[in-house]
Amino acid sequence: MIKIENLTKRYGKSYALSGISFEIGKGEIVGFLGPNGAGKSTTMNILTGYLSFTDGSVTVDGLDMLDFPDEVKKKVGYLPEIPPVYPDMTVSEYLNFVYDLKSCKLNRKKHIEEIIEVTRLGDVKGRLISNLSKGYKQRVGIAQALVGNPPIIILDEPTVGLDPRQVVEIRNLIRTLGLDHTVILSTHILSEVQAVCDRVIIINKGKIAADKKTEEIAGAVEGGKRISAKITGPVKEVTSALKALQGVRSVDVGGQLDMDSTDYVIESENGVDIRKPLFSMIASRGWYLLGLETAGANLEDIFLALTEKTAETKSRKKHVKISANA
């Protein structure tokens, strides 16, 4: 559906993008992650046709963006970080306005009604957008991206500033969109991607730092798998027994959850699943396992690991070069 090859964007001597390449298939929900200034929004703006690029190629549904710019734009629905809504219009008036703006050829009434149903805006379709909550304004922004039924939906930071309930609602909406569309979710929140995306692309300083399935991304960066276990029993004995398990790399002791259970974060070697031996060991000691879940890394941990890895590689190359010249 989307193919980007050696995409470069240069501003003078500075590079916002440095030859990135990736492909996104039909029906995928892909998280596009990175810190501020990493190149996320630049890539999104290029995909929507809003921004030109210096070098490389962008192909959408088999169409080259440079050769067929208008056709490509019709295939992409876009929600910027700040929803492009008109507060003095009602929801219905605004969607009809966008319908005309995009020169949509679908049955107007049926199409807009379907969009309102999918985005759950039926209760507020007659209200002024200025009077809506931020969560509903985000829904209106997503609704305008759906006008014309484009096969690709790009969402830039769709949950920023929302309360927890609104975040869950928008996540559910994104999952629904993924049933009929290819969705790209640009964000800097890893948990956001873990909740709804099939795949994660991480960009850092204009380059692709990682491109993995969602369940693999933490292990790919950290080199191992982390789980959080709530276990009863003496802390020193439990910690010692956990460290003795084959394949365990490290054990961190968290806070005591109640009178007799403690939270432990256990990191295993890459490719090692310790859940079964963990359960057997706990049962054999007469302890109890009250909870077990994946302890994913946060985005800061991931980028710190990537940065350190890059710095270490550069340092080794520099050392080899100096040694060779010595």
BANU-786039 format. One line per 8 residues: number of its first residue (from 1); for each residue x, y, z of N, C-alpha, C. Coordinates in steps of 0.001 Angstrom, whole numbers, plus 524288, in hexadecimal, padded with zeros to 5 digits. Example, Ala and Ser with C-alpha at 12.3 -4.5 7.8 and 13.67 -1.06 7.14 Angstrom:
2
1> 83386:7E9C6:81E78:8300C:7EE6C:81E78:83390:7F31C:81E78 | 83232:7F736:81BA8:83566:7FBDC:81BE4:83264:8001E:81EBE
END
This chain:
326
1> 80333:7FB45:80000:80000:80000:80000:8035C:804F8:80000 | 80771:80509:8035B:80B0C:8097A:80398:810A1:80773:80317 | 813A9:809EB:7FFB0:81922:80878:7FF11:81C75:80D66:7FEE6 | 81FF6:80DD9:802AA:82389:8124B:802F2:82916:8104B:80243 | 82BF6:812AB:7FEA2:8314B:810FC:7FD8C:8350B:8159A:7FDC4 | 838F5:81524:8012A:83D2A:81907:8019F:83B11:81EA3:801F8 | 83707:81F51:8050C:83488:82476:8057E:837FD:82838:80899 | 83907:82CA7:80631:83C6D:8309B:80889:839CC:835F1:8085B
9> 83A1E:838BB:80CAC:8383C:83E1B:80CE2:83C76:8416F:80F60 | 83E55:8454A:80C55:84298:84897:80E1D:840DF:84E3E:80E5F | 84258:850C9:8129A:8419B:85673:81320:84700:858ED:81370 | 848CF:85AFB:80F08:84E1B:85D0E:80EF7:851FC:858A5:80FBA | 85525:85900:813DD:858EE:854EA:81505:856DB:850F8:818FF | 85233:851FD:81B07:84FED:84E86:81EF5:84C37:84A9B:81C6E | 84C2D:845C8:81E88:848DC:841A3:81C78:8448C:8405A:82062 | 83FA5:84104:81EB4:83B3D:83F4B:821E6:83A69:83971:82136
17> 83B7B:8377B:81C6B:83B43:831EB:81B3E:84026:8307A:8182A | 84277:82C10:8199F:8476B:82A7F:81720:846F4:82527:8148E | 8443D:824F2:81027:84400:82026:80D17:84114:81BB2:80FA7 | 83C74:81CB6:811D3:83979:8188C:81463:83674:81551:81060 | 835A8:81052:8119B:832C4:80CC9:80E27:82F66:8092B:81174 | 82A80:8086A:80FDC:8271A:8048D:8124E:8224F:803BA:80EE3 | 81FA8:7FF5C:80FD3:81ACF:7FE21:80D12:81688:7FCEE:810FE | 811B4:7FE59:80FAA:80D2F:7FD36:812F7:80912:7FA96:80F93
25> 80754:7F5F8:81138:8039B:7F2FD:80E29:7FDFB:7F493:80F1C | 7FA88:7F2AF:80BE9:7F4FB:7F3D5:80C52:7F2CD:7F1A1:81166 | 7EFC6:7F4D0:8143B:7ED3B:7F30F:81902:7F09B:7F31D:81DDF | 7F572:7F4CC:81D8E:7F8D5:7F50C:8222B:7F798:7F9E1:82570 | 7F820:7F95B:82A8F:7F818:7FDDA:82E1A:7FDA7:7FE6C:8300C | 8003D:80292:82E66:805CC:80342:82F7D:806B5:80808:832F1 | 8099A:8073D:8371C:80B1D:80B89:83A84:8102F:80DEF:838A3 | 8102C:81315:83811:814D3:815E5:83651:816B3:81926:83AEB
33> 81AE7:81754:83D76:81C9F:819AC:84254:821A7:81CBB:841BE | 8226C:82059:84565:82741:82349:8458B:826B4:827FF:84910 | 82B0F:829FA:84B14:82AD6:82EA8:84E59:829BD:83373:84B05 | 828D8:837D6:84D90:827FA:83CAE:84AAD:82CB6:83DE8:8473F | 82BAA:83F41:8425E:82FEB:84096:83ECB:83260:83BE7:83C25 | 83010:83742:83CDB:8326B:83285:83A9C:83169:8320B:834C7 | 82D41:83492:832D9:82BEA:8342C:82D51:82695:831C8:82C5D | 8239B:830CE:8308E:81E72:82E61:82FFB:81AC6:831CC:82CC8
41> 81A11:8369D:82E8B:81657:83A16:82BE6:81822:83B55:8265A | 81D3C:83BAD:82589:81F41:83C9B:82047:81DAC:8382D:81CA4 | 81E49:8335E:81E7D:81CC9:82EDE:81B54:816F0:82ED4:81A44 | 813D4:83000:81E4B:80E27:83017:81DA5:80C80:83446:819B5 | 80EE6:838E7:81A1C:80D8B:83D26:8168A:80F12:83BEE:810EE | 81346:838FF:8103E:814D0:83755:80AF4:810D9:83366:808CF | 80F31:82FBF:80C27:80B64:82BD2:80A75:8062B:82E38:808F0 | 804B9:8327D:80B72:7FFC0:8350B:80A32:80039:838B2:80586
49> 804FF:8398B:80390:805C3:83D12:7FF29:8063A:842BC:800BF | 8064E:843C2:805DC:806A5:8492B:807C9:80C2E:84B4A:80757 | 81006:847CB:807A3:81581:84966:807AF:81875:84688:80362 | 81BE9:84945:800BF:81F26:846CF:7FCB7:823CB:84416:7FF44 | 82688:840DD:7FC36:82B2D:83E4B:7FE50:82FC8:83F42:7FAB2 | 8346E:83EB7:7FCD9:8393A:83FF0:7FA07:83AE9:83B88:7F66B | 83A6A:836BE:7F853:83C21:83243:7F53B:83921:82D6A:7F6F2 | 8395A:8294F:7F3B1:836AD:82474:7F4E4:83186:82407:7F1FF
57> 82E4A:8204D:7F396:82940:81F84:7F102:82516:81DF0:7F4EC | 82032:81F71:7F3BE:81BA8:81E09:7F6ED:81787:81BD5:7F342 | 815F1:81701:7F440:811F0:81479:7F110:80D58:812FA:7F486 | 808A7:8148D:7F2FB:803EA:81362:7F5FB:8001D:8106B:7F27A | 7FECF:80BAD:7F401:7FB3A:8085D:7F10B:7FCEE:807F2:7EB56 | 80206:8076E:7EA7F:8042D:806CA:7E541:804FF:80BC9:7E236 | 803B4:81049:7E488:8043E:81552:7E1DA:808CC:81870:7E414 | 80C3B:81A33:7E09E:81094:81D73:7E240:80E97:822E5:7E39D
65> 8102E:824D5:7E829:80E2E:829DB:7E9F9:80F94:82E55:7E659 | 8142F:82E40:7E3F7:815D2:83276:7E07E:812E7:8325E:7DB52 | 8117A:82DAF:7D992:80EC7:82D31:7D48E:808DD:82DE6:7D50A | 806B1:82C4C:7D97F:80103:82C94:7DA34:7FFAA:82F11:7DF7C | 8012F:833F5:7E05E:80063:8365E:7E583:7FAAB:836CD:7E727 | 7F73B:83843:7E39E:7F1B8:838DF:7E4FA:7EF2A:833A1:7E649 | 7F070:82FA3:7E33C:7EE35:82A7A:7E436:7F009:82848:7E96D | 7F508:8292E:7EAAE:7F726:82748:7EFA1:7F481:829FE:7F43B
73> 7F3AE:82F1D:7F3C9:7F138:83205:7F815:7EBBC:83004:7F939 | 7E8F7:82E3B:7F537:7E3AC:82C36:7F5FD:7E3A7:82709:7F8F5 | 7E81F:82470:7F90E:7E874:81F5D:7FBAA:7EA10:81FC7:8015D | 7EAFD:8249C:80321:7ECEF:8255C:80872:7E954:828FC:80B7E | 7E786:82728:81011:7E4AC:82A7A:813B8:7E848:82BDE:8182C | 7E851:830CE:819DE:7EC47:832A2:81D8C:7E9DC:8359B:82219 | 7EB62:8341A:826D4:7EA0F:83715:82B88:7EF0D:8395A:82DC9 | 7EFF3:83E85:82D34:7F487:840EF:82F98:7F40B:840EF:8358D
81> 7F83F:84264:83828:7F83F:84273:83DDD:7F3F1:84600:84000 | 7F31A:84A6A:83D70:7EED0:84DEA:83ED4:7EA82:84D2C:83ACE | 7E5F7:84B15:83C56:7E1C5:849F5:83893:7E03B:84ED1:83576 | 7DFE2:84E69:83040:7DEAF:852F1:82CEA:7D8D0:853F5:82C97 | 7D66B:8554B:83107:7D0C1:855FF:83133:7CF59:85BC9:8317E | 7CA87:85D04:82FE7:7C881:86257:83033:7C4A7:86292:834BF | 7C603:8653C:838F7:7C2C9:86529:83DB5:7BD5F:86793:83D18 | 7BCA9:86AF3:83921:7B793:86D7A:8387A:7B3E0:86A46:83519
89> 7B55F:8658C:83396:7B1F9:86201:830B4:7B019:85DA0:8343E | 7AB93:85B67:832FA:7AA04:85697:8359C:7AD13:85216:83332 | 7ACE0:84D9B:835C1:7AFAD:8490A:833C2:7ADC4:847A3:82E44 | 7A8AF:8478E:82D7F:7A67F:84634:8285D:7A801:84A35:8243A | 7A7BA:84F3A:8259A:7A932:85351:821E8:7AEE5:852CB:82055 | 7B22C:851A6:82421:7B7C8:8512C:82307:7B8EC:84C90:81F71 | 7B681:84811:82079:7B77A:84379:81D36:7B569:84449:817AD | 7B11D:8470F:81724:7AF28:84862:811EB:7B2DA:84C26:80F31
97> 7B51E:84FB7:8122D:7B8F1:85363:81003:7BDBF:85072:80DFE | 7BFAD:84CBC:81116:7C439:8499A:80F81:7C2D8:8464E:80AB5 | 7BE15:84445:80A8B:7BC40:84137:8060B:7BCBF:8446F:8010B | 7BB08:84953:8013C:7BB76:84CC2:7FCA7:7C11E:84E23:7FB7F | 7C416:84F0D:7FFAB:7C995:85090:7FF0F:7CCB1:84C4D:7FC45 | 7CB76:8476C:7FD6B:7CE38:84306:7FB0C:7CBC9:84145:7F5DB | 7C7A6:843F5:7F43D:7C4E3:84285:7EF69:7C36A:83CC2:7EF72 | 7C15D:83B06:7F3D5:7BFEA:8358A:7F487:7BB6D:83412:7F0E5
105> 7BBAD:82F6F:7EE9C:7B7C0:82D9A:7EAE9:7B412:82981:7ED3E | 7B508:827DA:7F21A:7B1B1:823FE:7F498:7AC76:82673:7F605 | 7A884:82325:7F6EF:7A36E:82520:7F888:7A3FF:82848:7FD8C | 7A2DF:82D55:7FD31:7A3FF:830E3:8017B:7A175:82F28:806A5 | 79C52:82E9E:806A1:7997E:82D79:80B72:79B3B:82854:80DDB | 79B73:8243C:80AB1:79CE8:81F14:80CA1:7A285:81F06:80EA3 | 7A60B:82178:80BB3:7AB99:82172:80D1D:7AC81:82443:81248 | 7AA46:828DA:812E2:7AB0C:82BE2:817AC:7A878:82927:81C4F
113> 7A402:826CA:81B7F:7A16F:823DF:81FB3:7A4CB:81F45:82176 | 7A74A:81C9E:81DB8:7AAB4:81838:81F0B:7AF64:81A0E:82238 | 7B19A:81E82:820BE:7B61C:820A3:82394:7B48A:82227:8291F | 7B00C:824A0:829AD:7AE20:82635:82ED5:7AD36:8216E:83246 | 7AB4A:81D36:82FEB:7AA5C:81871:832E6:7AF7C:815FA:834A6 | 7B348:8159A:8311B:7B84C:8132A:83260:7BB21:8162F:836A3 | 7BAFA:81B5C:8365B:7BDBF:81EA5:83A2C:7BA68:81FEB:83EEF | 7B5B0:81DDC:83F15:7B224:81E90:84386:7B133:82455:844C4
121> 7AFBB:8272B:840C5:7AE98:82CC2:84159:7A8BD:82DE8:840EF | 7A592:829CC:840DC:79FFC:82A8B:84018:79D74:82E10:8441C | 79F21:82DB6:84909:79CB9:830CF:84D2F:79E26:83692:84CEF | 7A248:837E4:849F4:7A40E:83D5C:849EB:7A429:83FA8:84463 | 7A1EC:83CE9:8408F:7A25E:83EB5:83B24:79FD6:84402:83A35 | 79C1E:84591:83D7B:79998:84A9F:83CCC:79BCF:84EE7:8403C | 79FED:84D9A:84323:7A239:85173:846C1:7A6C6:85452:84439 | 7A7B1:85928:84615:7AC36:85C24:84447:7B131:85976:84620
129> 7B503:85938:842B4:7B9F6:856B3:84415:7BC9C:85981:848A4 | 7BBDE:85E98:84906:7BE3F:8619E:84D4A:7BC51:85FE4:852A5 | 7B7B5:85D80:852D5:7B577:85BD4:857D0:7B6B6:85621:8592C | 7B9B2:85389:855E0:7BAF5:84E10:856CD:7BFC5:84D7A:85A48 | 7C026:84900:85CE4:7C4CE:847C3:85FF7:7C956:846A7:85C3D | 7CE0F:8469C:85E6A:7D2A7:84596:85B29:7D264:8402D:858B1 | 7D043:83C6A:85B9D:7CFC1:83724:85988:7CC35:836EF:854CD | 7C7D6:839C0:85510:7C440:839E0:85098:7C6A3:83CEA:84C09
137> 7C9A4:840F0:84D32:7CC39:843DB:848FF:7D019:84053:8461F | 7D2B9:83CE4:84914:7D63D:83926:84697:7D32E:83578:8430A | 7CE96:833DF:844D5:7CB48:8307D:841A2:7C9A3:83343:83C9D | 7C851:8384B:83D0F:7C6E3:83B50:8386B:7CB83:83B9F:834B0 | 7D03A:83C47:836E9:7D4F0:83C70:833A7:7D5D5:83754:830CD | 7D4E2:832F4:83374:7D560:82DDF:830E6:7D121:82D37:82CC8 | 7CC6E:82F2C:82E01:7C80F:82EC6:82A51:7C948:8318B:82530 | 7CBA6:8362B:82576:7CCE5:838F6:8209C:7D0FF:8360E:81D72
145> 7D472:83327:82025:7D863:83017:81D5A:7D5EB:82B8A:81A62 | 7D145:829D8:81C23:7CEA1:8256A:819B0:7CB49:826F8:81509 | 7CA57:82C04:81466:7C718:82DC6:81000:7C9C2:82C4D:80ADF | 7C6D9:829CF:80769:7C901:827E6:8027E:7CACC:82248:802D8 | 7CA90:82016:80791:7CC11:81AA3:80882:7D184:81959:80673 | 7D58A:81C4B:80811:7DADB:81B20:80646:7DCCD:8160A:808A9 | 7DFCE:812FE:805C9:7E1B3:80DF9:807D6:7E5D9:80E90:80C12 | 7E84F:81336:80C68:7EC79:81424:8103A:7EADE:81893:813DB
153> 7EB58:81798:818F9:7EA2E:81B90:81CE2:7EF20:81CA2:82006 | 7F0AF:82192:8204F:7F542:8231E:82350:7F37E:8267C:827ED | 7F4E1:824CC:82C9F:7F355:82788:83160:7F834:8296E:8343D | 7F8AA:82E86:834DF:7FD38:830DE:83769:7FBC7:8326B:83CFB | 7FDE3:82F80:840D2:7FCE8:8307E:84668:7F710:830FC:8478E | 7F3E6:82D06:84671:7EE39:82D89:846FB:7EC2D:82DC1:84C8F | 7EF59:82C4B:8507B:7ED5E:82C30:855D9:7EFFF:8302A:85971 | 7F302:833C2:8573C:7F5A9:837A7:85A7E:7F1A3:83B15:85D3E
161> 7F233:83B9C:8625D:7EEC8:83F08:86556:7E993:83CB2:866EC | 7E8AA:837B9:865A7:7E3B6:83547:86703:7E400:832BC:86C69 | 7DF79:83250:86EFF:7DF66:82FA0:87403:7DF5F:829BC:87306 | 7E05B:8268A:87714:7E0D7:820D7:8764F:7DC31:81E5B:87392 | 7D778:82014:874CD:7D2DF:81DC3:8724A:7D2BB:81F1C:86C7D | 7D3FA:823F8:86B3A:7D409:8259B:865C3:7D844:822B9:862B8 | 7DCBA:821C6:86540:7E0FD:81EE6:862B9:7DF27:81971:86131 | 7DC77:816CD:864BF:7DA78:81187:863AE:7D69A:811B5:85F28
169> 7D339:815AA:85F09:7CF5E:81620:85AD8:7D1F7:816DB:85589 | 7D603:81A31:85553:7D8C2:81B23:85065:7DBBB:81637:84EBB | 7DDFB:81368:85280:7E0B4:80E89:85132:7DCEE:80A96:84ECE | 7D857:80A24:85111:7D46C:8068D:84EF1:7D2D6:80822:8496B | 7D275:80D40:84886:7D114:80F35:8435A:7D55B:80DDB:83F67 | 7DA44:80E56:840FE:7DEA0:80D14:83D85:7DE8A:80751:83C0E | 7DD5E:803F5:83FDB:7DCFB:7FE5C:83EB7:7D8AE:7FD50:83AB9 | 7D44C:8001C:83B56:7CFFC:7FF83:837A5:7D19F:80135:8322A
177> 7D46F:8058A:831D0:7D63D:8077A:82CBE:7D9E8:8038A:82A27 | 7DCE8:800BF:82D5C:7E0A9:7FCFE:82B47:7DE21:7F861:82887 | 7D90D:7F7AA:82942:7D662:7F365:826A5:7D5BE:7F45D:820CC | 7D575:7F95C:81F50:7D477:7FAB1:819CC:7D893:7FE4C:8176E | 7DC57:80009:81A91:7E02E:803CF:818A8:7E5AC:80247:81A65 | 7E989:8043D:8178F:7EEE7:80423:8196B:7EF99:808F3:81CD6 | 7F15E:80830:821A4:7F1B6:80C7F:8255C:7F758:80D4F:8270E | 7F91C:81239:826DC:7FE39:813B4:828EE:7FD47:8174C:82D90
185> 7FF36:815B4:8320C:7FE7F:818AC:836DC:803BA:81B01:8386E | 8043D:82020:837CB:80913:822C9:83934:808A6:824B0:83ED2 | 80C59:8230A:84225:80C0E:8246E:847AA:8116A:823E3:84A2B | 811E7:825F4:84EF0:816AA:82501:851F8:8156B:821CC:856D2 | 8109A:81FBB:8570D:80ED9:81CB6:85B92:80EE6:816E9:85A2B | 8127F:813FC:85C73:8130F:80E77:85B26:80E38:80B59:85CA1 | 80BEA:80C7C:86130:8074F:8099A:862E9:802CD:80A35:85F16 | 802A0:80EA4:85C80:7FE94:80F9F:85895:7FF11:80BAB:85422
193> 803CB:80AE1:85272:804CE:80745:84E23:803F4:8019F:84FD6 | 805BE:8004C:85486:8051D:7FAFE:85676:7FF61:7F979:856E3 | 7FC0B:7FD58:857C9:7F67B:7FC4C:85892:7F394:7FB39:85378 | 7F54D:7FD93:84F24:7F216:7FD36:84A66:7F4FE:7FB74:8457A | 7FA30:7FB8D:84578:7FD0F:7FAC2:84097:7FF21:7F536:83FE3 | 7FF75:7F396:83AF1:801A9:7EE85:83989:80799:7EEC8:8391A | 8098C:7F363:83801:80F17:7F406:836AF:810EF:7F964:8386F | 815F7:7F9D5:83991:81837:7FEBB:83B6D:81CE9:80034:8380F
201> 81CE8:8050C:83639:82179:80746:833A0:8236A:80BBD:83708 | 82850:80B6D:838AC:82A8E:80F85:83BF4:82E67:812B1:838B9 | 82DB5:817D0:838DF:8312E:81B4C:8360C:8340C:81EC4:839F9 | 83905:81F8F:83910:83C2E:822C4:83C93:8402F:825CA:83962 | 84011:82AE5:839E8:843B5:82E59:83719:84384:82D75:83138 | 83EBC:82CBA:82F3B:83E06:82C46:8299D:83F58:82706:8274F | 8404C:82311:82A9C:8419F:81DDF:828B4:83E3C:819C8:82B61 | 83D51:81569:828BC:83A4D:81129:82B05:83DB7:80E5B:82F04
209> 83BF6:80E64:833F1:83EEB:80BDB:8381E:83D1D:80646:83906 | 83827:80523:837EA:83614:7FFDD:83897:8310E:7FF55:83579 | 8300E:7FA9E:8339B:82B43:7F968:830B7:829D9:7F3C2:83205 | 82648:7F317:835C3:824FE:7EDEA:837C9:81F27:7ED67:838C9 | 81D64:7E88D:83968:81820:7E7AA:83B45:817C0:7E9C3:840D7 | 81315:7EB55:8426E:81267:7EDE5:84777:8145C:7EA93:84BFD | 81324:7E581:84BE6:814AD:7E22E:85047:81A8B:7E131:85077 | 81D54:7E286:84C43:822F1:7E181:84C05:82638:7E650:84D31
217> 823CE:7EAEE:84D45:826E5:7EFBB:84D49:82A14:7F071:85242 | 827C2:7EF4B:856D8:82AAB:7EFF6:85BB5:82F43:7EC3A:85BF3 | 82E64:7E74B:85A73:8329B:7E37F:85A76:836D3:7E4C5:8568D | 83543:7E6FF:85225:83912:7E855:84E15:83CC3:7EC86:84FF8 | 83AC5:7F014:8533B:83E05:7F45C:85520:840FD:7F2CC:85A04 | 83E5C:7F02A:85D87:840CA:7EEF3:86288:84411:7E9FD:8625A | 842FB:7E6B7:85E6A:845F1:7E1E8:85E0C:843B5:7DD80:86157 | 83F67:7DE5D:86418:83D0A:7DA60:86753:8375A:7DB92:8684E
225> 834BC:7D823:86B2A:82F3B:7D8D5:86C4F:82E84:7D9EF:87215 | 82B15:7DDB5:8735B:82A30:7DF29:878CA:8249D:7DDDD:87A48 | 82404:7DB64:87ED5:81ED1:7DA50:880D7:81E81:7DC3E:88674 | 819C8:7DD99:88802:818D6:7DF46:88D60:815C6:7DB00:89021 | 817C8:7D928:8949A:8154A:7D4E6:8977C:8142B:7D69D:89D15 | 80F6C:7D575:89EF2:80DEB:7D688:8A460:80E22:7D15E:8A752 | 811C4:7D105:8AB02:812E3:7CC02:8AD91:812C5:7CCA7:8B379 | 81071:7C8C1:8B631:810B7:7C8A4:8BBE5:815AD:7C5C4:8BD85
233> 8177A:7C6C0:8C248:81C1A:7C413:8C438:8203E:7C7E9:8C5EA | 82433:7C610:8C8E1:82870:7C96D:8CAC1:82B68:7CBE7:8C62D | 82C13:7D101:8C646:82E45:7D3D2:8C1D7:833B8:7D1D2:8C062 | 8372C:7D10D:8C444:83C7A:7CF55:8C318:83C89:7C9EE:8C090 | 83942:7C664:8C2A0:83921:7C118:8C084:836C3:7C105:8BB08 | 832A2:7C408:8BA53:83025:7C43A:8B52D:833EE:7C682:8B131 | 8368D:7CAC5:8B294:83A40:7CD48:8AF03:83EA0:7C992:8AD80 | 840BB:7C6C3:8B155:844F9:7C313:8B056:84328:7BEA9:8ACC2
241> 83E63:7BCC0:8ADBF:83C54:7B878:8AA88:83B49:7BA41:8A4F6 | 83964:7BF01:8A451:83865:7C11B:89F19:83D7C:7C1B3:89C08 | 8418E:7C3AB:89E95:84692:7C46B:89BFB:8490B:7BF35:89A70 | 8479B:7BB13:89D4A:849DE:7B5EB:89C31:84740:7B333:8979C | 842C4:7B52A:895DC:84014:7B2C5:89168:84365:7B34D:88C77 | 843B1:7AF27:88972:846BA:7AF39:884A5:84449:7B30F:880BB | 84783:7B67F:87E97:845A9:7BA40:87ABE:84447:7BF8F:87CF9 | 84479:7C016:88237:84345:7C522:884A2:8481B:7C895:88494
249> 84778:7CD3C:8827D:84BCB:7D0F3:88230:84C12:7D46A:886FE | 8479A:7D650:888D5:8479C:7D9CC:88D5E:8424A:7D9A7:89008 | 84252:7DB1F:89510:83D80:7DB69:89827:83D8A:7E085:89B2B | 83977:7E3A2:89A7F:838D8:7E87B:89D73:8343A:7E7EA:8A122 | 83507:7E946:8A609:830EA:7E8DE:8A9F1:82DFE:7EE05:8AA50 | 828D1:7EDC4:8A998:8259B:7F26E:8A9F9:82380:7F31A:8AF75 | 81F52:7F618:8AFF4:81D09:7F707:8B511:819C2:7F270:8B6DA | 818D4:7F241:8BBFA:81570:7EE37:8BE28:80FCD:7EFC2:8BD1C
257> 80CD2:7EC47:8BA9F:8078B:7ED84:8B8EA:8039A:7ECFF:8BD50 | 80457:7E93A:8C0D0:80109:7E8BC:8C56E:8044E:7E62B:8C9B1 | 801D2:7E3A8:8CD53:804A7:7E195:8D1D4:8087B:7DD3F:8D068 | 8074B:7DA28:8CC4E:80AAE:7D5AF:8CB48:80C22:7D4DE:8C590 | 80B64:7D8C7:8C232:80CF5:7D82C:8BCB5:81041:7DCD6:8BB02 | 813CB:7DBBD:8B760:81774:7DFAE:8B575:8179A:7DF72:8AF85 | 81892:7E3E3:8AD1A:818D8:7E439:8A76C:81E88:7E399:8A5B8 | 81F7D:7E01F:8A1F8:824C0:7DF36:89FE4:824B0:7E001:899F6
265> 8288B:7E2D7:897FE:82930:7E363:89254:82DC3:7DFEA:890C0 | 82C96:7DC10:88D77:8306E:7D813:88C07:831B6:7D898:88640 | 836AC:7D924:8850D:8385F:7D974:87F91:83B25:7D462:87E1D | 83964:7D200:879E6:83BB8:7CD1D:8781B:83F47:7CE0F:87371 | 8426D:7CA1D:8723D:845C1:7CA66:86DA1:8425E:7CAA2:868BB | 84485:7CCC9:86497:841A5:7CD4F:85FBD:83FD0:7C7F9:85DC4 | 83AB7:7C788:85CBE:8388A:7C2B3:85AA9:83720:7BEA1:85EBD | 837E0:7BFD4:863C3:836B8:7BC1E:867F5:83180:7BD7F:86A84
273> 82DFB:7B9AA:86AD7:828FA:7BA5C:86D7B:82949:7B795:872C0 | 82937:7BA93:876F8:829FD:7B848:87C2D:824E9:7B765:87F21 | 82075:7B839:87CAB:81B89:7B7F7:87F8C:81A71:7B28F:881D8 | 81B31:7AE69:87EDC:81A19:7A929:880DC:81DD4:7A79F:88547 | 82301:7A837:8848E:8267F:7A6F4:888F1:825A6:7AA79:88DA4 | 82407:7AF56:88CB2:822E2:7B2F0:890F6:81E4A:7B0DF:89436 | 81A27:7AF46:89181:8158A:7AD3B:89433:816E3:7A848:8974A | 819D9:7A4CB:894DF:81B4B:79FE4:89777:81E92:7A0E6:89C55
281> 8224D:7A47B:89BF0:825B0:7A5B9:8A060:8228F:7A7F5:8A4E6 | 81EFB:7AB8C:8A3B8:81BE0:7AE05:8A7D1:81866:7AA01:8AA82 | 815F9:7A68D:8A769:81294:7A287:8A99D:815A7:79EC2:8AD16 | 81A72:79D59:8AB6E:81D99:7999E:8AE67:81F63:79BDA:8B3A0 | 81FB8:7A105:8B3FD:8215D:7A38F:8B8DD:81CC6:7A4BB:8BC86 | 81809:7A3C6:8BAAB:81386:7A4F0:8BDEC:8120D:7AAAC:8BDE7 | 8141B:7AD92:8BA20:812A9:7B317:8B99A:80DFF:7B38A:8B5DF | 80C28:7B849:8B51F:807A8:7B91B:8B1A7:808E9:7BD54:8ADA3
289> 8073E:7BC56:8A8CF:807C5:7C021:8A495:80281:7C2E0:8A3F9 | 80242:7C7D4:8A589:7FD56:7CAB9:8A589:7FC73:7CDDC:8A089 | 80081:7CE6F:89D62:7FFE4:7D161:89889:804B5:7D0E7:89528 | 803E4:7D0FA:88FFC:80840:7D099:88C52:806CA:7D381:8875D | 80A04:7D744:885CA:808E7:7DA3F:8810C:80DEE:7DC36:87EA4 | 80D9F:7DD76:87998:81226:7DF8D:876D7:81367:7E4F9:878E1 | 81855:7E5ED:879F2:81A0D:7EB13:87BC1:81CFF:7EDAB:87753 | 81A22:7F02F:873DD:81C8C:7F2A7:86F4E:81FCC:7F75C:870C7
297> 823AA:7F878:86DBC:826E4:7FD14:86EA7:823EF:801F1:86CFE | 8251C:80658:86F87:822C3:80B32:86DB8:82621:80D83:86964 | 82426:8117A:866DE:826D4:813A4:86256:82C28:815DE:863BF | 82C95:81828:8686C:83198:81A50:86A15:835BA:8160A:86A6F | 83435:8118A:86CB2:837E1:80D25:86D18:839A5:80B51:867B4 | 835E5:80AF5:86423:83718:80911:85EE4:83ADB:80CBC:85C16 | 839B9:811C9:85C46:83D2C:8156B:85989:84278:815F8:85C29 | 84293:8156A:86154:84799:8157A:8640C:84AE6:810DF:86245
305> 84863:80C45:861E3:84B32:807A0:86022:84D23:8083E:85A8D | 849D1:80A5A:8571D:84B54:80B1F:851AD:84FCF:80EFF:85132 | 84F71:8133B:85434:85383:81741:85401:858B4:81524:855F2 | 85881:8123F:85A53:85D49:81006:85C75:85FB5:80C1F:858AE | 85C4D:80911:8561B:85E38:80533:8525B:860E6:807E5:84DCA | 85E70:80C1C:84BD7:860B3:80F0D:8477B:865DA:81188:84907 | 865F4:813D7:84DC9:86AB4:8166E:84FA8:86F1E:81283:85062 | 86DC1:80DD6:85276:871AC:809CF:8534E:873EA:807F1:84E1C
313> 87089:80750:84A23:87250:80599:844FC:8760B:80997:842A4 | 87497:80E99:84303:877F6:812BD:840F0:87D26:812DF:843CC | 87CF9:8121A:84901:881BC:81235:84C20:88565:80DC9:84A90 | 88326:80921:849A4:8865B:804A8:84814:888DB:80591:842C5 | 885BD:807B8:83F08:887D1:808D0:839D4:88C45:80CC3:83A22 | 88B7B:810C0:83D73:88F82:814C4:83E0B:89467:81276:84070 | 893AE:80EF0:8445B:89820:80C85:846F2:89B24:8091D:84322 | 89851:8061F:83FF4:89ADB:802B8:83C10:89DF8:805FA:83834
321> 89BB4:80A6F:8369D:89E47:80DC3:832CA:8A333:81020:8351A | 8A2F3:811C6:83A16:8A787:81410:83CAC:8ABC4:80FFC:83D4E | 8A9FE:80B32:83EFA:8ADCE:80702:83FCB:8B082:80592:83AB0 | 8AD89:8059F:83666:8AFB5:80448:8314C:8B3C1:80841:82F8B | 8B2DA:80D32:8311C:8B661:8115D:82F77:8BB10:811E9:83318 | 8BAAA:80F5B:837B3:8BEBD:80FFA:83B99:8C3D2:80D3D:839DB
END
